[in-house]
Amino acid sequence: MSIHKQILYEILCDGIQSRRLAICPWTNRPWEQSVDYGMIDFLVRSILFRDPVKDCLIIGDEREWEGFPREKSLRLSRIPGVGLPIGDLTSQLFSNVFLNPLDQFVKRELRCRHYGRYVDDFYIIHPDRCFLEMLIPVIAAFLEEKLHLRVHPSKIRLTRVDQGVRFLGAVIKPFRMYVSNRTVRSFHAKMHLWERRCENHKLSDAEVDLLVQVINSYTGYLSHFRTSRLRKQAFSSSPLNRYVVFSGGWRKCEARRRPRLIIPLEHDPAIFDRRLPVFDLNSDIDIDYEMFS
């Protein structure tokens, strides 16, 4: 999804201005009397319109960019005023706000009751297949006209509800949800990659921190489904247990605490003498005593 910054800024301004007269729950006064709208506008502009590619530090080999889709990278596409950096926390919020006009259009004008969206993935449930087929060109035209977005033609799926709807890595069926096979395969492949890495060499502290983030990312998602057996089989006898410890029924992990070596002072006081700098108190040192007056 290529987000146009100017359109996003206008949507943000409309949303902020619409709340000026609403009552702030913390001050019991209107929002325009409770916050500095000038500062909010300054922060939004500073975050939104900066160039994240300018003066960026590239880590890795330039050859790794070969074959990478240009539209997936701000560095390769270089379309002015388009695109947000994925790593920013504000980008997650802005991407949801950007498609709010689509939400209002589908719910209020098209009257689609069973509609849901997360960022650029959305679904519509309706008993009439012909009605759903009619919605495709209508929604595509709205997105292109209002937000300058195009619907990916190969990612539109019409399917029966009882066959399951794939959404955000899950298969949703009436009254139940399953994690998709693709997500499970990706989880096992990533864990096997880390297991081979820790068998080949001892992981550094930075690698352990990254491992904790990867595991918690997967287990946090898998915990929303009935996957306790899957998580237990993956980690109960895994060599990763040398570096992490699990809690909450394999829902979360943290790095194992490394024991610290504490040497009593009376055992070897000379070790501290070698590490601390030595000062000669009898040497001539010019001190400006007016600084302390």
C-alpha positions as CSV (number, residue, x, y, z in Angstrom):
1,M,0.0,0.0,0.0
2,S,1.6,3.2,-1.2
3,I,0.4,6.0,1.1
4,H,0.2,9.5,-0.2
5,K,1.4,11.8,2.6
6,Q,-0.6,14.8,1.6
7,I,-3.8,12.9,1.5
8,L,-3.0,11.3,4.8
9,Y,-2.2,14.7,6.3
10,E,-5.6,16.1,5.2
11,I,-7.4,13.0,6.7
12,L,-5.5,13.5,10.0
13,C,-6.3,17.3,10.1
14,D,-10.0,16.5,9.5
15,G,-10.0,14.0,12.3
16,I,-8.2,16.3,14.7
17,Q,-10.4,19.4,13.9
18,S,-13.6,17.4,14.3
19,R,-12.7,16.8,18.0
20,R,-11.9,20.4,19.0
21,L,-15.2,21.0,20.7
22,A,-15.5,17.5,22.2
23,I,-15.0,17.2,26.0
24,C,-11.6,15.9,27.2
25,P,-12.3,13.2,29.8
26,W,-9.2,14.2,31.8
27,T,-9.9,17.9,32.1
28,N,-13.7,18.1,31.6
29,R,-13.0,20.9,29.1
30,P,-13.1,21.0,25.3
31,W,-10.0,19.5,23.6
32,E,-9.1,22.9,22.1
33,Q,-8.6,24.2,25.6
34,S,-6.8,21.1,26.8
35,V,-4.1,20.5,24.2
36,D,-1.8,22.6,22.0
37,Y,-3.1,22.1,18.5
38,G,-0.2,24.0,17.1
39,M,2.2,21.6,18.6
40,I,0.2,18.6,17.4
41,D,0.3,20.0,13.8
42,F,4.0,20.5,14.1
43,L,4.7,17.0,15.3
44,V,2.5,15.5,12.6
45,R,4.2,17.4,9.9
46,S,7.7,16.7,11.3
47,I,7.0,12.9,11.4
48,L,5.0,12.6,8.2
49,F,6.9,14.8,5.7
50,R,10.5,13.9,6.7
51,D,12.6,11.9,4.3
52,P,13.6,8.6,6.0
53,V,16.0,7.7,3.2
54,K,18.1,10.9,3.6
55,D,21.3,10.2,5.5
56,C,20.2,6.7,6.3
57,L,22.7,4.0,7.3
58,I,22.6,0.9,5.1
59,I,23.7,-2.3,6.9
60,G,24.6,-5.2,4.7
61,D,25.6,-6.0,1.2
62,E,24.2,-3.8,-1.7
63,R,23.9,-7.0,-3.7
64,E,21.1,-8.2,-1.4
65,W,18.8,-5.5,-3.0
66,E,19.1,-7.2,-6.4
67,G,15.7,-8.5,-7.5
68,F,13.8,-6.7,-4.7
69,P,10.5,-5.2,-5.9
70,R,11.0,-1.4,-6.3
71,E,7.6,-0.6,-5.0
72,K,8.4,-2.3,-1.7
73,S,11.3,-0.1,-0.9
74,L,11.4,3.7,-0.2
75,R,15.0,3.7,-1.2
76,L,14.4,2.1,-4.6
77,S,11.1,3.7,-5.6
78,R,11.9,7.3,-4.7
79,I,8.4,8.5,-5.5
80,P,8.1,12.0,-3.9
81,G,5.5,12.3,-1.2
82,V,4.6,8.6,-1.2
83,G,5.3,5.9,1.3
84,L,5.9,5.5,5.1
85,P,8.8,3.7,6.8
86,I,7.6,0.3,8.2
87,G,9.7,0.5,11.3
88,D,8.0,3.6,12.7
89,L,5.4,3.1,15.4
90,T,3.4,6.0,13.9
91,S,3.3,4.3,10.5
92,Q,1.1,1.5,12.0
93,L,-1.4,4.1,13.3
94,F,-1.2,6.3,10.2
95,S,-1.9,3.3,7.9
96,N,-5.0,2.5,9.7
97,V,-6.2,6.1,9.8
98,F,-5.4,6.5,6.0
99,L,-8.1,3.9,5.1
100,N,-10.8,5.3,7.4
101,P,-12.6,6.8,4.4
102,L,-12.9,3.3,3.0
103,D,-14.4,2.1,6.3
104,Q,-17.0,4.9,6.2
105,F,-17.8,4.3,2.6
106,V,-18.3,0.5,3.0
107,K,-20.3,0.7,6.2
108,R,-22.4,3.9,5.6
109,E,-22.9,4.1,1.8
110,L,-22.6,0.5,0.7
111,R,-24.4,-0.7,3.9
112,C,-22.1,-3.8,4.4
113,R,-22.8,-4.9,7.9
114,H,-20.2,-7.7,8.1
115,Y,-17.0,-5.9,7.2
116,G,-13.6,-5.9,8.9
117,R,-10.2,-4.4,8.2
118,Y,-6.7,-4.4,9.5
119,V,-4.4,-1.9,7.7
120,D,-4.7,-2.9,4.0
121,D,-6.4,-6.3,4.5
122,F,-10.2,-6.4,4.7
123,Y,-13.1,-8.8,4.2
124,I,-16.8,-8.5,3.5
125,I,-19.4,-11.2,4.3
126,H,-22.7,-11.3,2.4
127,P,-25.2,-14.0,1.5
128,D,-25.4,-12.8,-2.1
129,R,-22.4,-13.7,-4.3
130,C,-23.6,-11.4,-7.1
131,F,-23.6,-8.5,-4.6
132,L,-20.0,-9.2,-3.6
133,E,-19.0,-9.3,-7.3
134,M,-20.7,-5.9,-7.9
135,L,-18.7,-4.4,-4.9
136,I,-15.3,-5.2,-6.4
137,P,-15.3,-2.4,-9.2
138,V,-17.1,0.0,-6.9
139,I,-14.6,-0.3,-4.1
140,A,-11.7,-0.2,-6.6
141,A,-12.9,3.0,-8.1
142,F,-13.4,4.6,-4.7
143,L,-9.9,3.8,-3.6
144,E,-8.3,5.0,-6.8
145,E,-10.3,8.3,-6.9
146,K,-10.1,9.2,-3.2
147,L,-6.9,7.7,-2.0
148,H,-4.9,7.0,-5.2
149,L,-4.7,3.3,-4.3
150,R,-5.2,0.3,-6.5
151,V,-6.6,-3.1,-5.5
152,H,-4.3,-6.0,-6.2
153,P,-6.2,-8.2,-8.7
154,S,-4.6,-11.4,-7.7
155,K,-5.5,-10.9,-4.0
156,I,-9.2,-10.8,-4.4
157,R,-10.9,-14.0,-3.3
158,L,-14.5,-15.0,-3.4
159,T,-15.2,-18.1,-1.3
160,R,-17.9,-19.8,0.8
161,V,-17.8,-19.1,4.5
162,D,-17.9,-22.8,5.4
163,Q,-14.7,-23.3,3.4
164,G,-12.9,-20.8,5.5
165,V,-11.7,-17.3,4.9
166,R,-7.9,-16.6,5.0
167,F,-7.3,-13.4,7.0
168,L,-4.1,-12.2,8.8
169,G,-2.5,-15.6,8.7
170,A,-5.6,-17.4,10.0
171,V,-8.4,-19.4,8.5
172,I,-11.7,-18.2,9.8
173,K,-14.8,-20.4,9.8
174,P,-18.2,-20.1,11.5
175,F,-17.7,-20.1,15.3
176,R,-14.0,-21.1,15.1
177,M,-10.6,-20.0,13.8
178,Y,-7.5,-21.9,12.8
179,V,-3.9,-20.8,12.3
180,S,-3.0,-21.2,8.6
181,N,-0.6,-24.0,7.4
182,R,1.5,-21.3,5.8
183,T,2.0,-19.6,9.2
184,V,2.8,-22.9,10.9
185,R,5.4,-23.7,8.2
186,S,7.0,-20.3,8.6
187,F,7.1,-20.7,12.4
188,H,8.8,-24.1,12.2
189,A,11.3,-22.9,9.5
190,K,12.3,-19.9,11.6
191,M,12.7,-21.9,14.8
192,H,14.8,-24.6,12.9
193,L,17.0,-21.8,11.6
194,W,17.7,-20.5,15.1
195,E,18.3,-24.0,16.4
196,R,21.0,-24.6,13.8
197,R,22.5,-21.3,14.6
198,C,22.8,-22.0,18.3
199,E,24.2,-25.4,17.6
200,N,27.0,-24.1,15.4
201,H,28.2,-21.4,17.8
202,K,27.4,-19.7,21.1
203,L,24.9,-16.9,20.7
204,S,25.9,-13.4,21.7
205,D,23.8,-11.2,23.9
206,A,22.6,-9.3,20.9
207,E,21.6,-12.5,19.1
208,V,19.8,-13.7,22.2
209,D,17.8,-10.5,22.4
210,L,16.9,-10.9,18.7
211,L,15.9,-14.5,19.4
212,V,13.6,-13.4,22.2
213,Q,11.9,-10.9,19.9
214,V,11.4,-13.5,17.2
215,I,10.0,-16.2,19.5
216,N,7.6,-13.8,21.3
217,S,6.4,-12.5,18.0
218,Y,5.3,-16.0,16.9
219,T,4.1,-17.2,20.3
220,G,2.1,-14.0,20.9
221,Y,0.3,-14.6,17.6
222,L,-0.2,-18.3,18.0
223,S,-1.6,-17.9,21.5
224,H,-4.7,-16.4,20.0
225,F,-5.5,-19.9,18.6
226,R,-5.6,-23.4,20.1
227,T,-1.9,-24.0,19.6
228,S,-0.7,-25.0,23.0
229,R,0.3,-28.5,21.8
230,L,2.1,-26.9,18.8
231,R,4.1,-24.6,21.0
232,K,5.0,-27.3,23.5
233,Q,6.2,-29.7,20.8
234,A,8.3,-26.9,19.3
235,F,10.1,-25.8,22.5
236,S,9.9,-28.6,25.1
237,S,13.1,-30.3,23.9
238,S,14.6,-27.5,21.8
239,P,18.2,-26.4,22.2
240,L,16.9,-22.8,22.3
241,N,16.1,-23.5,26.0
242,R,19.8,-22.9,26.8
243,Y,19.2,-19.3,26.0
244,V,15.6,-18.5,26.8
245,V,13.1,-19.5,29.5
246,F,9.3,-19.8,28.8
247,S,6.3,-18.8,31.0
248,G,2.6,-18.8,30.7
249,G,2.2,-22.1,28.9
250,W,4.8,-21.4,26.2
251,R,3.2,-18.0,25.5
252,K,6.2,-15.8,26.3
253,C,9.9,-16.2,26.8
254,E,12.8,-14.1,28.1
255,A,16.5,-14.4,28.1
256,R,18.1,-16.6,30.7
257,R,19.9,-14.6,33.4
258,R,23.6,-15.1,33.2
259,P,25.2,-15.6,36.6
260,R,27.5,-12.7,37.6
261,L,30.9,-13.3,39.1
262,I,31.2,-11.4,42.4
263,I,34.7,-11.2,43.9
264,P,34.8,-10.2,47.6
265,L,37.1,-7.2,48.2
266,E,39.2,-9.0,50.8
267,H,40.1,-11.9,48.4
268,D,41.9,-9.9,45.8
269,P,41.9,-6.2,46.3
270,A,44.6,-5.7,43.7
271,I,42.2,-6.5,40.9
272,F,40.4,-3.2,41.6
273,D,43.7,-1.3,41.8
274,R,44.5,-2.4,38.2
275,R,41.1,-1.3,36.8
276,L,40.8,2.1,38.5
277,P,42.8,5.1,37.4
278,V,45.5,6.3,39.9
279,F,45.6,10.0,40.8
280,D,48.5,11.8,42.5
281,L,47.0,14.2,45.0
282,N,50.4,16.0,45.4
283,S,50.6,17.0,41.7
284,D,49.9,20.6,40.6
285,I,46.4,20.9,39.3
286,D,44.9,24.2,38.3
287,I,41.4,24.6,39.7
288,D,39.2,27.6,39.1
289,Y,37.7,28.0,42.6
290,E,35.3,30.7,41.4
291,M,33.3,27.9,39.7
292,F,32.4,26.6,43.1
293,S,31.7,29.9,44.8
